[in-house]
Amino acid sequence: MKKLLVVIILVGGGITAYAYGYLGFNTTEFVPDVSTVALIRGDVVDTVGATGTLEAVTTVQVGSQVSGIIEELNADFNSIVRAGDVIARLEPSLFETQVEQGRANLARSEADVERLQVTLEDAQTQLARSENLSERELISNIELEAAQVAVRSAAAQLKSAEAGVTQSRASLNQNEVNLGHTVITAPIDGIVIARQVDAGQTVAAGMSAPELFIIAEDLTKMQVIANIDESDVGRIRRGQPVTFTVDAYAAEEFEGTVSQIRLEPVVVQNVVTYATVIDVPNNELKLKPGMTATVTLEIARSDNTLRVPNAALRFRPTPDMFAALNQPVPEVLQRGGGDGAGRADAAGREAGRGAGGATRWRRPRWRLRQHERRRPNGDARAHAKYDARATRGVLRRSSRWTWRGSRWRRRTPSPRQPELRGRGHGRPRRHDH
């Protein structure tokens, strides 16, 4: 009796231990991996990022209004010039010839005016004599009218000659202006940042003036033209502080101020941006025109604020956490990306393999259609094979050979085909039906 009691106690204890361990009544808890970080105080800034290009505040493109050959260059790259300084000259001989020709035409027109004035005075004298004789009826009315016509004709010719003088004087003035344009001067005080021509080169002034020099007025004051996205331009205001960096001085940060937000939209590949002008001091002349600036515009700022990292405000559970809580993994984590979702998808695929851990292979349907045909007597499946060419009436029926893979292959009879054993030992032969 005591032995039976001991056996019952041992069996009960084993069952209890098995249930305790197998059914999950263990004391091992799931300990998640938690990262901690200290809270600190500092500045919290709301910013907008953009890129832009450095430019001089005032840039003048110096060109030529006349065509000709560059005879002299008095300025080069980085030359400091003053307004009115001669920076280039064109070969002037052609324009000097035109000026002389204009002066000759003016002198001839003035001489024509003097000659016609004498002719008018003579006609007026003849008209006065004809009127005196007509009053005494010594000449006919026809002669009087002829004298009057001569006076009016001389007066008209004199006006035409006077107009010719004005035209010749205007042509002379134009030729003199063109001659003056052969001397190219600096329009503003500044520095030459680009030179487009060399001495001896021919420039042709057609519909637009050819560009010879580019002069920046003052490089100690520059501006950044930043392209702000349409979703952020509503928060940009004039006077906001700006910081930016350039690749030439990656460790140094420059400051500026928003001075203008242009209303003209700039559309590039269906992306709408607005040009924002940022004034930048450049007293040390480190910044140069054309540099690419990475701009950070400060929208709002809070100083000495308790700061918490953004990662501490997000929580993404893993499938291990759901397993510890005996809860199923949500479909959102199964479909989404990330580490947790990837493990959930892998677990789902492992569960789909079944108890055996392998997927059952199925015979392709096209092989069933090719190798298992119905027999004429109504059997469900027939293992006799008609080769592909015999079905078209070219070769006779064969049991030992079959047409597969573009050539003839030997076929081994199946145990379910005893009636085909011993038949068709030779290769199929051509015959006419």
C-alpha distance (Angstrom), angle and dihedral (degrees) to the residues before:
residue distance angle dihedral
M1 . . .
K2 3.79 . .
K3 3.81 91.1 .
L4 3.80 90.6 51.1
L5 3.79 90.6 50.4
V6 3.81 91.4 49.7
V7 3.81 91.5 49.7
I8 3.83 91.2 50.5
I9 3.80 91.2 49.9
L10 3.81 92.4 49.0
V11 3.82 92.3 47.9
G12 3.79 91.8 48.1
G13 3.77 91.4 48.8
G14 3.80 91.5 50.1
I15 3.80 92.2 49.9
T16 3.79 90.5 48.5
A17 3.80 92.2 49.2
Y18 3.81 91.7 47.7
A19 3.80 92.5 50.2
Y20 3.76 91.1 44.8
G21 3.76 92.5 52.8
Y22 3.81 101.8 33.2
L23 3.78 100.8 41.2
G24 3.76 94.0 50.9
F25 3.78 103.5 -98.9
N26 3.77 91.6 132.8
T27 3.76 122.6 127.7
T28 3.85 96.0 -130.8
E29 3.79 109.0 117.5
F30 3.83 128.1 -158.4
V31 3.80 108.5 -110.8
P32 3.83 111.9 -160.7
D33 3.79 121.5 -144.7
V34 3.80 104.9 -108.2
S35 3.81 123.8 -172.3
T36 3.79 118.0 -157.4
V37 3.77 131.3 -161.6
A38 3.78 131.6 -174.8
L39 3.82 120.3 -109.9
I40 3.78 112.6 -122.2
R41 3.76 136.8 -177.3
G42 3.76 122.5 -118.9
D43 3.80 146.3 117.2
V44 3.82 121.3 -48.8
V45 3.82 113.4 -157.7
D46 3.82 129.7 -175.0
T47 3.80 107.4 -148.7
V48 3.81 141.4 175.7
G49 3.79 119.7 -144.6
A50 3.80 126.6 -146.7
T51 3.79 142.4 147.1
G52 3.78 128.6 -122.4
T53 3.79 146.3 162.6
L54 3.79 128.3 -106.3
E55 3.80 115.8 -123.3
A56 3.77 137.6 170.8
V57 3.79 115.0 -102.5
T58 3.82 92.4 -123.5
T59 3.79 121.3 25.0
V60 3.82 123.0 173.6
Q61 3.79 125.1 -164.7
V62 3.81 109.4 -147.4
G63 3.81 115.2 -150.9
S64 3.78 142.0 164.0
Q65 3.79 125.2 -103.6
V66 3.81 93.5 -162.5
S67 3.78 134.1 50.0
G68 3.76 123.6 -116.5
I69 3.79 148.3 104.3
I70 3.81 120.8 -59.9
E71 3.79 103.3 -114.1
E72 3.80 100.0 173.6
L73 3.83 138.1 12.9
N74 3.81 117.8 -161.4
A75 3.84 99.0 173.6
D76 3.77 134.6 56.0
F77 3.81 138.0 176.2
N78 3.83 113.9 -44.5
S79 3.83 91.7 9.1
I80 3.80 114.3 151.7
V81 3.81 110.3 -134.3
R82 3.78 136.9 -178.2
A83 3.77 127.6 -140.9
G84 3.81 108.9 -83.6
D85 3.80 96.9 21.6
V86 3.81 114.1 138.2
I87 3.79 106.5 -116.5
A88 3.84 99.6 167.8
R89 3.80 142.7 5.6
L90 3.79 132.4 -153.6
E91 3.79 124.6 -146.1
P92 3.88 102.2 -88.5
S93 3.82 104.9 -168.2
L94 3.81 95.3 99.2
F95 3.81 92.5 49.9
E96 3.81 92.3 45.9
T97 3.81 88.9 55.4
Q98 3.79 90.5 51.1
V99 3.81 90.0 51.3
E100 3.80 91.9 52.6
Q101 3.79 90.8 48.1
G102 3.79 90.0 50.9
R103 3.77 91.9 51.7
A104 3.81 90.6 51.6
N105 3.79 91.6 50.7
L106 3.80 90.1 50.3
A107 3.81 92.3 51.5
R108 3.79 91.2 50.0
S109 3.80 91.8 49.9
E110 3.78 91.2 50.5
A111 3.83 90.1 50.8
D112 3.80 90.4 51.6
V113 3.79 88.9 52.9
E114 3.80 91.6 53.6
R115 3.81 92.3 47.6
L116 3.78 92.6 50.6
Q117 3.80 91.1 48.2
V118 3.84 88.4 58.0
T119 3.80 90.0 47.6
L120 3.81 90.9 51.4
E121 3.79 92.6 49.4
D122 3.85 90.5 50.7
A123 3.80 91.4 48.9
Q124 3.80 91.0 50.0
T125 3.84 89.7 51.5
Q126 3.80 91.3 50.2
L127 3.81 90.4 49.1
A128 3.81 92.4 52.4
R129 3.85 91.1 50.2
S130 3.85 90.8 47.5
E131 3.80 91.8 51.1
N132 3.84 90.8 51.6
L133 3.78 92.2 50.2
S134 3.79 91.4 44.5
E135 3.79 91.5 55.8
R136 3.80 88.9 56.0
E137 3.83 89.1 44.7
L138 3.77 92.6 -120.1
I139 3.83 94.8 130.0
S140 3.74 132.9 35.8
N141 3.81 125.6 -106.3
I142 3.80 90.2 -110.0
E143 3.79 91.6 64.7
L144 3.81 90.3 48.2
E145 3.79 92.4 51.9
A146 3.82 90.7 48.1
A147 3.82 89.7 55.7
Q148 3.80 91.1 50.1
V149 3.85 91.4 50.3
A150 3.79 90.4 50.7
V151 3.79 91.5 54.8
R152 3.82 93.4 50.0
S153 3.80 92.1 46.4
A154 3.81 92.0 51.2
A155 3.81 90.8 49.7
A156 3.86 91.5 51.7
Q157 3.79 91.8 48.8
L158 3.79 89.6 50.9
K159 3.82 91.6 54.0
S160 3.80 90.8 49.1
A161 3.78 90.5 51.1
E162 3.80 91.3 49.2
A163 3.85 88.6 52.4
G164 3.80 88.8 50.5
V165 3.81 88.8 54.5
T166 3.79 90.7 53.0
Q167 3.80 91.2 48.9
S168 3.79 92.6 48.7
R169 3.81 90.9 49.3
A170 3.86 90.5 50.8
S171 3.80 91.5 49.3
L172 3.80 89.5 50.1
N173 3.80 90.9 50.6
Q174 3.84 90.6 50.6
N175 3.79 91.4 51.1
E176 3.78 90.6 49.4
V177 3.83 90.8 50.0
N178 3.80 90.5 50.5
L179 3.77 88.9 50.1
G180 3.79 88.9 52.3
H181 3.83 90.5 51.0
T182 3.78 89.6 63.1
V183 3.80 85.4 75.7
I184 3.82 108.0 70.7
T185 3.79 116.3 -159.3
A186 3.81 133.9 -174.0
P187 3.82 111.3 -96.7
I188 3.82 96.1 -157.0
D189 3.79 141.6 16.8
G190 3.77 110.7 -93.7
I191 3.76 148.4 89.7
V192 3.80 128.4 -63.2
I193 3.81 107.8 -118.4
A194 3.82 97.3 171.7
R195 3.79 137.8 25.9
Q196 3.80 117.8 -168.9
V197 3.86 103.4 -179.1
D198 3.79 140.5 50.3
A199 3.78 132.5 -147.6
G200 3.82 111.5 -79.1
Q201 3.79 94.1 25.6
T202 3.79 118.7 130.5
V203 3.79 117.9 -127.8
A204 3.81 121.4 -161.8
A205 3.78 118.8 -155.3
G206 3.79 106.8 -156.5
M207 3.78 126.7 142.5
S208 3.82 90.1 -22.4
A209 3.78 132.9 28.9
P210 3.81 114.9 -103.1
E211 3.80 113.8 -114.3
L212 3.81 114.3 -116.7
F213 3.82 106.5 163.4
I214 3.81 140.0 6.8
I215 3.79 114.4 -146.3
A216 3.81 124.3 -168.7
E217 3.78 113.7 -154.2
D218 3.84 101.8 -147.9
L219 3.80 125.9 -3.1
T220 3.81 93.2 -171.1
K221 3.81 87.3 77.3
M222 3.78 116.3 48.2
Q223 3.78 138.1 161.1
V224 3.78 137.6 -143.1
I225 3.82 119.2 -138.2
A226 3.81 102.7 -151.9
N227 3.81 123.9 -173.9
I228 3.82 108.9 -135.0
D229 3.80 119.5 -164.4
E230 3.79 117.1 -116.0
S231 3.81 90.8 -117.5
D232 3.83 91.2 60.6
V233 3.80 103.0 33.3
G234 3.82 91.4 85.6
R235 3.81 90.1 67.5
I236 3.80 96.1 50.3
R237 3.79 116.3 101.7
R238 3.77 133.4 179.9
G239 3.79 112.8 -95.4
Q240 3.81 97.0 27.6
P241 3.83 114.3 143.8
V242 3.79 117.6 -109.8
T243 3.79 133.2 -165.4
F244 3.78 124.9 -167.1
T245 3.78 142.6 168.2
V246 3.79 134.0 -148.1
D247 3.79 128.7 -152.4
A248 3.80 92.4 -118.6
Y249 3.84 90.6 62.8
A250 3.78 102.9 24.8
A251 3.82 94.4 164.1
E252 3.82 94.5 50.0
E253 3.79 125.5 79.3
F254 3.79 121.9 -150.7
E255 3.79 127.5 -157.1
G256 3.78 133.9 -141.7
T257 3.80 144.9 155.6
V258 3.79 132.3 -118.5
S259 3.82 108.1 -111.7
Q260 3.82 104.7 167.0
I261 3.81 141.3 12.9
R262 3.77 109.1 -158.0
L263 3.79 118.9 -141.2
E264 3.79 96.6 -147.2
P265 3.84 110.1 102.0
V266 3.79 120.3 -135.0
V267 3.83 112.8 -149.1
V268 3.82 117.4 -163.5
Q269 3.84 116.6 170.2
N270 3.82 91.7 -20.7
V271 3.84 91.4 -52.1
V272 3.82 113.1 124.1
T273 3.80 118.2 -148.8
Y274 3.80 134.5 167.7
A275 3.80 125.2 -140.1
T276 3.80 113.5 -119.1
V277 3.82 119.5 -166.2
I278 3.82 115.7 -142.1
D279 3.82 119.6 -170.0
V280 3.80 112.8 -138.4
P281 3.83 128.3 -173.6
N282 3.81 114.1 -135.5
N283 3.76 105.2 -177.5
E284 3.81 93.3 147.8
L285 3.84 91.6 48.8
K286 3.82 91.5 -130.5
L287 3.78 93.4 131.3
K288 3.79 116.8 75.4
P289 3.81 132.1 -167.1
G290 3.78 114.3 -88.8
M291 3.81 98.1 27.2
T292 3.81 117.0 140.5
A293 3.80 112.6 -121.4
T294 3.80 125.6 -159.2
V295 3.79 101.4 -146.1
T296 3.80 129.4 -157.3
L297 3.81 114.7 -169.4
E298 3.80 116.1 -159.7
I299 3.82 111.5 -135.2
A300 3.82 102.8 169.2
R301 3.80 135.0 -1.1
S302 3.80 138.0 -165.9
D303 3.82 119.8 -172.0
N304 3.82 127.5 -150.1
T305 3.80 94.6 9.1
L306 3.81 127.2 157.3
R307 3.80 104.0 -106.5
V308 3.81 127.9 -153.1
P309 3.83 122.2 -172.5
N310 3.79 115.6 -112.4
A311 3.81 90.8 -125.2
A312 3.81 89.7 65.3
L313 3.81 90.3 60.7
R314 3.81 93.9 57.3
F315 3.81 128.5 75.0
R316 3.79 125.5 -174.2
P317 3.82 115.0 176.6
T318 3.80 120.6 -145.9
P319 3.85 127.4 -139.1
D320 3.83 88.0 -105.2
M321 3.79 89.1 63.6
F322 3.80 91.9 51.6
A323 3.79 90.0 47.4
A324 3.81 90.6 52.7
L325 3.81 89.5 51.5
N326 3.85 92.4 45.3
Q327 3.83 90.4 -121.7
P328 3.82 129.4 131.9
V329 3.78 120.4 -107.2
P330 3.85 110.2 -104.4
E331 3.78 118.4 -115.8
V332 3.81 90.5 -119.5
L333 3.80 91.1 66.6
Q334 3.79 91.2 42.3
R335 3.83 92.7 54.6
G336 3.81 99.1 35.2
G337 3.79 130.2 79.1
G338 3.75 129.1 -106.1
D339 3.78 134.5 77.5
G340 3.78 96.7 -67.4
A341 3.80 93.5 49.3
G342 3.79 91.9 47.1
R343 3.79 92.0 53.8
A344 3.81 90.9 46.9
D345 3.81 91.1 53.2
A346 3.80 90.9 48.4
A347 3.81 90.9 50.7
G348 3.80 91.0 50.0
R349 3.80 91.7 51.7
E350 3.83 91.2 49.2
A351 3.80 90.6 50.9
G352 3.80 91.2 50.9
R353 3.80 92.4 60.4
G354 3.82 91.1 75.8
A355 3.78 131.4 -136.2
G356 3.79 94.1 -52.0
G357 3.80 92.6 56.8
A358 3.83 93.1 -129.9
T359 3.77 136.3 85.7
R360 3.80 117.3 -114.7
W361 3.81 113.0 -116.0
R362 3.77 116.7 -128.2
R363 3.74 125.4 -157.5
P364 3.82 112.6 -113.9
R365 3.77 115.0 -104.4
W366 3.80 92.8 -128.4
R367 3.83 89.4 61.7
L368 3.80 90.1 52.2
R369 3.76 90.0 52.6
Q370 3.82 92.7 47.3
H371 3.81 101.9 43.2
E372 3.82 104.9 27.6
R373 3.78 111.6 58.9
R374 3.80 128.9 163.8
R375 3.79 116.7 -101.4
P376 3.82 120.8 -131.0
N377 3.83 92.2 -114.2
G378 3.81 92.0 63.4
D379 3.84 101.3 -102.3
A380 3.76 112.8 157.1
R381 3.79 95.4 -122.1
A382 3.81 133.3 7.6
H383 3.77 124.3 -159.3
A384 3.79 95.0 -162.1
K385 3.78 109.8 112.9
Y386 3.75 128.1 -145.9
D387 3.76 108.5 -159.7
A388 3.76 118.8 -123.8
R389 3.79 96.0 -105.3
A390 3.81 97.1 42.9
T391 3.80 89.4 58.8
R392 3.82 87.0 62.0
G393 3.84 91.5 52.3
V394 3.82 96.9 -106.2
L395 3.84 102.6 107.3
R396 3.79 130.6 27.4
R397 3.78 125.0 -109.1
S398 3.80 114.5 -73.7
S399 3.79 133.5 -171.3
R400 3.79 100.2 179.5
W401 3.80 98.3 46.7
T402 3.79 130.7 48.0
W403 3.81 133.9 -178.4
R404 3.80 109.5 -119.3
G405 3.76 133.0 150.7
S406 3.85 95.3 7.2
R407 3.85 93.1 -57.7
W408 3.80 141.9 67.6
R409 3.83 117.3 -88.5
R410 3.84 130.1 -171.5
R411 3.76 114.0 -111.8
T412 3.86 125.1 -147.0
P413 3.85 113.0 -140.0
S414 3.79 115.9 -116.4
P415 3.83 120.3 -124.2
R416 3.79 86.6 -118.9
Q417 3.82 90.3 63.4
P418 3.83 105.8 65.8
E419 3.77 91.4 147.7
L420 3.82 90.7 62.9
R421 3.81 96.7 53.2
G422 3.76 112.8 112.9
R423 3.78 94.2 16.8
G424 3.74 128.5 110.6
H425 3.81 98.0 14.4
G426 3.76 92.0 156.2
R427 3.77 130.7 69.7
P428 3.83 113.2 -90.0
R429 3.78 113.8 -94.5
R430 3.75 131.4 -150.5
H431 3.76 116.6 -104.6
D432 3.77 138.2 163.6
H433 3.80 118.5 -114.1
